[in-house]
Amino acid sequence: MKSQIIGYWENFDGNVAEIAQNHITRLKDMLCDEISKARHTFDSFHKELKKQLKQLYKTRRNERF
């Protein structure tokens, strides 16, 4: 029984790694075209995320002093 459980988790780890790699490949393919809607949407998301993180960092930094 214990070996079956270990085997299950070993297979699960491999499946997760494969699924993650497939997602990475798909995202890279979608974003490689600099004029695509997907790339534009991602760039907007990335810009806003950086802006919010920068603001959060400044806020937290000021709270310490």
N, CA, C and O atoms as a GROMACS GRO file, in nm:
protein
  260
    1MET      N    1   0.083  -0.120   0.000
    1MET     CA    2   0.000   0.000   0.000
    1MET      C    3   0.087   0.126   0.000
    1MET      O    4   0.062   0.220  -0.076
    2LYS      N    5   0.190   0.127   0.086
    2LYS     CA    6   0.276   0.245   0.094
    2LYS      C    7   0.345   0.272  -0.039
    2LYS      O    8   0.358   0.388  -0.080
    3SER      N    9   0.388   0.167  -0.108
    3SER     CA   10   0.455   0.186  -0.237
    3SER      C   11   0.358   0.240  -0.342
    3SER      O   12   0.398   0.314  -0.432
    4GLN      N   13   0.230   0.204  -0.330
    4GLN     CA   14   0.130   0.257  -0.423
    4GLN      C   15   0.112   0.408  -0.401
    4GLN      O   16   0.097   0.484  -0.497
    5ILE      N   17   0.113   0.449  -0.276
    5ILE     CA   18   0.097   0.591  -0.245
    5ILE      C   19   0.217   0.669  -0.296
    5ILE      O   20   0.202   0.776  -0.355
    6ILE      N   21   0.336   0.616  -0.273
    6ILE     CA   22   0.457   0.682  -0.322
    6ILE      C   23   0.454   0.691  -0.474
    6ILE      O   24   0.486   0.796  -0.531
    7GLY      N   25   0.415   0.584  -0.540
    7GLY     CA   26   0.404   0.584  -0.686
    7GLY      C   27   0.304   0.687  -0.736
    7GLY      O   28   0.327   0.753  -0.837
    8TYR      N   29   0.192   0.699  -0.665
    8TYR     CA   30   0.091   0.798  -0.702
    8TYR      C   31   0.150   0.938  -0.698
    8TYR      O   32   0.132   1.016  -0.792
    9TRP      N   33   0.219   0.971  -0.589
    9TRP     CA   34   0.274   1.106  -0.575
    9TRP      C   35   0.386   1.132  -0.674
    9TRP      O   36   0.402   1.244  -0.721
   10GLU      N   37   0.465   1.030  -0.706
   10GLU     CA   38   0.569   1.047  -0.807
   10GLU      C   39   0.507   1.078  -0.943
   10GLU      O   40   0.555   1.166  -1.015
   11ASN      N   41   0.400   1.006  -0.977
   11ASN     CA   42   0.330   1.033  -1.103
   11ASN      C   43   0.264   1.171  -1.101
   11ASN      O   44   0.266   1.243  -1.200
   12PHE      N   45   0.207   1.206  -0.987
   12PHE     CA   46   0.141   1.336  -0.973
   12PHE      C   47   0.242   1.448  -0.995
   12PHE      O   48   0.213   1.544  -1.066
   13ASP      N   49   0.359   1.437  -0.933
   13ASP     CA   50   0.464   1.538  -0.951
   13ASP      C   51   0.500   1.554  -1.098
   13ASP      O   52   0.512   1.665  -1.148
   14GLY      N   53   0.517   1.442  -1.166
   14GLY     CA   54   0.551   1.446  -1.308
   14GLY      C   55   0.442   1.510  -1.390
   14GLY      O   56   0.469   1.588  -1.482
   15ASN      N   57   0.317   1.478  -1.358
   15ASN     CA   58   0.204   1.535  -1.432
   15ASN      C   59   0.196   1.686  -1.410
   15ASN      O   60   0.171   1.761  -1.505
   16VAL      N   61   0.215   1.730  -1.288
   16VAL     CA   62   0.209   1.874  -1.259
   16VAL      C   63   0.320   1.947  -1.334
   16VAL      O   64   0.297   2.053  -1.392
   17ALA      N   65   0.440   1.890  -1.333
   17ALA     CA   66   0.552   1.952  -1.404
   17ALA      C   67   0.523   1.961  -1.553
   17ALA      O   68   0.551   2.063  -1.616
   18GLU      N   69   0.466   1.856  -1.610
   18GLU     CA   70   0.434   1.856  -1.753
   18GLU      C   71   0.325   1.958  -1.785
   18GLU      O   72   0.334   2.030  -1.884
   19ILE      N   73   0.223   1.963  -1.702
   19ILE     CA   74   0.114   2.059  -1.723
   19ILE      C   75   0.167   2.202  -1.714
   19ILE      O   76   0.133   2.286  -1.796
   20ALA      N   77   0.250   2.228  -1.613
   20ALA     CA   78   0.308   2.362  -1.598
   20ALA      C   79   0.392   2.399  -1.719
   20ALA      O   80   0.384   2.512  -1.768
   21GLN      N   81   0.472   2.307  -1.767
   21GLN     CA   82   0.556   2.335  -1.883
   21GLN      C   83   0.471   2.362  -2.007
   21GLN      O   84   0.504   2.449  -2.088
   22ASN      N   85   0.363   2.288  -2.022
   22ASN     CA   86   0.271   2.312  -2.134
   22ASN      C   87   0.211   2.452  -2.126
   22ASN      O   88   0.197   2.520  -2.228
   23HIS      N   89   0.175   2.496  -2.006
   23HIS     CA   90   0.121   2.631  -1.989
   23HIS      C   91   0.226   2.737  -2.023
   23HIS      O   92   0.196   2.836  -2.090
   24ILE      N   93   0.347   2.716  -1.977
   24ILE     CA   94   0.456   2.810  -2.006
   24ILE      C   95   0.477   2.822  -2.156
   24ILE      O   96   0.488   2.933  -2.208
   25THR      N   97   0.482   2.709  -2.224
   25THR     CA   98   0.502   2.709  -2.369
   25THR      C   99   0.388   2.782  -2.439
   25THR      O  100   0.411   2.862  -2.529
   26ARG      N  101   0.267   2.753  -2.398
   26ARG     CA  102   0.150   2.816  -2.461
   26ARG      C  103   0.150   2.967  -2.439
   26ARG      O  104   0.122   3.044  -2.532
   27LEU      N  105   0.180   3.010  -2.317
   27LEU     CA  106   0.185   3.154  -2.289
   27LEU      C  107   0.294   3.223  -2.369
   27LEU      O  108   0.273   3.331  -2.423
   28LYS      N  109   0.411   3.162  -2.377
   28LYS     CA  110   0.519   3.220  -2.456
   28LYS      C  111   0.478   3.235  -2.601
   28LYS      O  112   0.507   3.337  -2.664
   29ASP      N  113   0.412   3.133  -2.655
   29ASP     CA  114   0.366   3.139  -2.794
   29ASP      C  115   0.264   3.252  -2.814
   29ASP      O  116   0.267   3.322  -2.915
   30MET      N  117   0.175   3.268  -2.717
   30MET     CA  118   0.072   3.372  -2.728
   30MET      C  119   0.131   3.512  -2.719
   30MET      O  120   0.081   3.605  -2.782
   31LEU      N  121   0.237   3.528  -2.640
   31LEU     CA  122   0.291   3.661  -2.612
   31LEU      C  123   0.406   3.701  -2.702
   31LEU      O  124   0.454   3.814  -2.693
   32CYS      N  125   0.452   3.612  -2.787
   32CYS     CA  126   0.568   3.645  -2.871
   32CYS      C  127   0.535   3.748  -2.979
   32CYS      O  128   0.625   3.820  -3.024
   33ASP      N  129   0.410   3.758  -3.020
   33ASP     CA  130   0.368   3.856  -3.119
   33ASP      C  131   0.340   3.989  -3.049
   33ASP      O  132   0.240   4.003  -2.978
   34GLU      N  133   0.428   4.086  -3.068
   34GLU     CA  134   0.420   4.212  -2.994
   34GLU      C  135   0.298   4.297  -3.027
   34GLU      O  136   0.266   4.390  -2.953
   35ILE      N  137   0.229   4.268  -3.137
   35ILE     CA  138   0.111   4.348  -3.172
   35ILE      C  139  -0.020   4.273  -3.149
   35ILE      O  140  -0.127   4.322  -3.186
   36SER      N  141  -0.013   4.155  -3.089
   36SER     CA  142  -0.134   4.076  -3.066
   36SER      C  143  -0.215   4.133  -2.948
   36SER      O  144  -0.161   4.204  -2.863
   37LYS      N  145  -0.342   4.101  -2.947
   37LYS     CA  146  -0.430   4.144  -2.838
   37LYS      C  147  -0.383   4.083  -2.705
   37LYS      O  148  -0.385   4.149  -2.602
   38ALA      N  149  -0.340   3.957  -2.710
   38ALA     CA  150  -0.292   3.891  -2.588
   38ALA      C  151  -0.171   3.964  -2.531
   38ALA      O  152  -0.163   3.985  -2.410
   39ARG      N  153  -0.078   4.002  -2.616
   39ARG     CA  154   0.042   4.073  -2.570
   39ARG      C  155   0.005   4.209  -2.514
   39ARG      O  156   0.058   4.250  -2.410
   40HIS      N  157  -0.085   4.280  -2.581
   40HIS     CA  158  -0.128   4.412  -2.534
   40HIS      C  159  -0.195   4.400  -2.397
   40HIS      O  160  -0.168   4.479  -2.307
   41THR      N  161  -0.281   4.301  -2.382
   41THR     CA  162  -0.350   4.279  -2.254
   41THR      C  163  -0.251   4.245  -2.144
   41THR      O  164  -0.260   4.297  -2.033
   42PHE      N  165  -0.155   4.157  -2.176
   42PHE     CA  166  -0.054   4.120  -2.076
   42PHE      C  167   0.031   4.240  -2.037
   42PHE      O  168   0.059   4.260  -1.919
   43ASP      N  169   0.073   4.318  -2.135
   43ASP     CA  170   0.156   4.436  -2.106
   43ASP      C  171   0.082   4.535  -2.015
   43ASP      O  172   0.141   4.593  -1.924
   44SER      N  173  -0.048   4.554  -2.041
   44SER     CA  174  -0.128   4.642  -1.956
   44SER      C  175  -0.137   4.588  -1.814
   44SER      O  176  -0.123   4.661  -1.716
   45PHE      N  177  -0.161   4.457  -1.803
   45PHE     CA  178  -0.166   4.392  -1.672
   45PHE      C  179  -0.033   4.407  -1.599
   45PHE      O  180  -0.030   4.440  -1.480
   46HIS      N  181   0.077   4.382  -1.669
   46HIS     CA  182   0.210   4.389  -1.609
   46HIS      C  183   0.241   4.530  -1.560
   46HIS      O  184   0.295   4.549  -1.451
   47LYS      N  185   0.208   4.628  -1.641
   47LYS     CA  186   0.232   4.768  -1.604
   47LYS      C  187   0.154   4.805  -1.478
   47LYS      O  188   0.208   4.866  -1.387
   48GLU      N  189   0.027   4.767  -1.473
   48GLU     CA  190  -0.056   4.798  -1.357
   48GLU      C  191  -0.008   4.722  -1.233
   48GLU      O  192  -0.009   4.778  -1.123
   49LEU      N  193   0.034   4.598  -1.249
   49LEU     CA  194   0.085   4.520  -1.137
   49LEU      C  195   0.210   4.585  -1.078
   49LEU      O  196   0.223   4.597  -0.956
   50LYS      N  197   0.302   4.627  -1.165
   50LYS     CA  198   0.423   4.694  -1.117
   50LYS      C  199   0.388   4.823  -1.043
   50LYS      O  200   0.447   4.854  -0.939
   51LYS      N  201   0.293   4.898  -1.096
   51LYS     CA  202   0.250   5.024  -1.034
   51LYS      C  203   0.194   4.998  -0.894
   51LYS      O  204   0.228   5.068  -0.799
   52GLN      N  205   0.109   4.898  -0.882
   52GLN     CA  206   0.049   4.867  -0.753
   52GLN      C  207   0.151   4.814  -0.653
   52GLN      O  208   0.147   4.850  -0.536
   53LEU      N  209   0.243   4.730  -0.699
   53LEU     CA  210   0.347   4.678  -0.610
   53LEU      C  211   0.439   4.789  -0.562
   53LEU      O  212   0.480   4.792  -0.446
   54LYS      N  213   0.472   4.880  -0.651
   54LYS     CA  214   0.556   4.994  -0.613
   54LYS      C  215   0.486   5.078  -0.507
   54LYS      O  216   0.549   5.119  -0.409
   55GLN      N  217   0.358   5.104  -0.526
   55GLN     CA  218   0.281   5.182  -0.430
   55GLN      C  219   0.272   5.109  -0.296
   55GLN      O  220   0.286   5.170  -0.191
   56LEU      N  221   0.249   4.979  -0.300
   56LEU     CA  222   0.242   4.900  -0.178
   56LEU      C  223   0.376   4.904  -0.103
   56LEU      O  224   0.378   4.918   0.019
   57TYR      N  225   0.485   4.892  -0.177
   57TYR     CA  226   0.618   4.898  -0.117
   57TYR      C  227   0.640   5.032  -0.048
   57TYR      O  228   0.689   5.037   0.065
   58LYS      N  229   0.604   5.141  -0.116
   58LYS     CA  230   0.620   5.274  -0.058
   58LYS      C  231   0.536   5.289   0.068
   58LYS      O  232   0.583   5.343   0.169
   59THR      N  233   0.413   5.241   0.064
   59THR     CA  234   0.323   5.250   0.179
   59THR      C  235   0.380   5.172   0.297
   59THR      O  236   0.385   5.223   0.409
   60ARG      N  237   0.421   5.050   0.272
   60ARG     CA  238   0.476   4.966   0.380
   60ARG      C  239   0.606   5.025   0.434
   60ARG      O  240   0.631   5.020   0.555
   61ARG      N  241   0.685   5.079   0.347
   61ARG     CA  242   0.813   5.138   0.389
   61ARG      C  243   0.788   5.259   0.479
   61ARG      O  244   0.856   5.276   0.580
   62ASN      N  245   0.691   5.341   0.442
   62ASN     CA  246   0.658   5.459   0.522
   62ASN      C  247   0.595   5.423   0.657
   62ASN      O  248   0.610   5.496   0.754
   63GLU      N  249   0.526   5.309   0.663
   63GLU     CA  250   0.464   5.266   0.788
   63GLU      C  251   0.568   5.227   0.892
   63GLU      O  252   0.544   5.237   1.012
   64ARG      N  253   0.684   5.184   0.847
   64ARG     CA  254   0.789   5.141   0.940
   64ARG      C  255   0.858   5.259   1.005
   64ARG      O  256   0.916   5.245   1.113
   65PHE      N  257   0.853   5.376   0.942
   65PHE     CA  258   0.927   5.491   0.995
   65PHE      C  259   0.838   5.592   1.058
   65PHE      O  260   0.885   5.694   1.107
   0.00000   0.00000   0.00000
